[in-house]
Amino acid sequence: MDKNYSNILVAFQSLIPDAPLKDIERTACRLEEMNFSPTLLFPVEGLIRMNHSQWLKEFYTIKELSQKALLDLGVPEDKNILEYKEKQLSLLLYWCELIFRLRQDEPEAWDEIYELYEDD
């Protein structure tokens, strides 16, 4: 496994285990009310309701995407697929870490969301 993938995988694995299902749902509902749409290179269905094991599964799914699958997702042919997948995984990790903090009701995490979605 490439070093960058390894570093991202370690970061995903090191996320503290899941919040209770009620906290996952409460957070997802609040984010939906704000029309939350995380910036990713291509969409990840159900991101705000994913649990830790689903995030890890998504990591491996993205890591294993073929060039054809990426083209089907709208990735331009001239893009380096390794770099593209690494960028998607880095963005996914950022959002998963933030969502995890939101589920813990961390005020600073909610401040980040409010800054992005309400202070326009």
N, C-alpha and C positions, 0 to 999 in steps of 0.2 A: 504494500500500500504506500502511496506517495506520502512524503512527510507532511505536506499541507493537509491532506485528508486525515492523516493520523492525528494531527493537532486539533482539527475540527471535531473528529470523533471523540477524542478525550474530553473536549469541552462539552459535547452533548452528553457523554456518559457521566460527567461530573455534576450535571444539574441535579439538584436535590430531588428525591422522589416526589411523585405526584402530590398535588393538593387533593383534598377530598373532592369528590364529584360535585357536591353542592357549590364549592368554591370555583371549580372549573366552569360550571354553568352560570353562576352569578357573574363572573368576570366576562364570559362570552356575551351574555345579554347586555351588559354595560357597554362593551365594545361595539356590539351591533347597533345600539342606540346612537352611537357616535359615528356610524357608518365607517367604522374602522376598516382600512384596507392596507395591509402592510405592503411595503415596496419590495417586490421580488422580481427576478428576471422572468419567471413564469409562475403562474398561480399554484398554490398548494391548497387543495380542497380540504376544508374543515380545520385549518390551522389553529383557530382560536379554541377549539374543543379537543385538540389532540392531547393525549397524555404522554408521559415520558417514553414509554415503549413505542408509541406511534411516531414520536419525533425521531427516535433511533431508526425505526423502520423506514421513515422518509429519507433519512440520511443515506441509507444503503440503496434505496430506490433511485435517488438522484445520482449517486456515485456510479451506479451500473447503467445509467441511460446510454443508449447507443447514439451515434451521430444521427441516424435516421429518426430516432425518437425525438431528439432535440430539434431537428428540422421540422418535425410535425408540430412541435410546440411553438414554432415561429422563430427559432434561433437562426440568424443569418448564416449562410454557408461559409462565409469567410472568417467566422469566429473560431478561435482555438477552443475545442470542446472541453479540454481539461481545465483551462482557465475559467471558462463559462460555468462549468459545474462547481468549481471551487468558489466562485463568486456567489452563486445561488446558495451554496451551503453556508457560506459566511453570513449572508443576509438572513437565511433561515435561522441560524444560530442566534443572531442578534435579536430577532423577533421572539424566538422561543425563550431566551433569557428574560426579555422584558415581560412577556406574558406570564412567565413563572413568577416574576416579582409582583405583577399585578394581582395574581391569585393569592399572594401572601399579604395583599393590601398594603404594600409598601408605598407610603405617600410620595416619595421621590419618583417612583415608577409612574404613578398616576399623573404627577406633574409633567413628565415627559409626554404622555399621551395628550393631556390638556393643551400643552404648548403646540403640539402638532395639529390637533383637530379643533380646538376652540379659540385659539388666540389669533385667528386669521383676520 
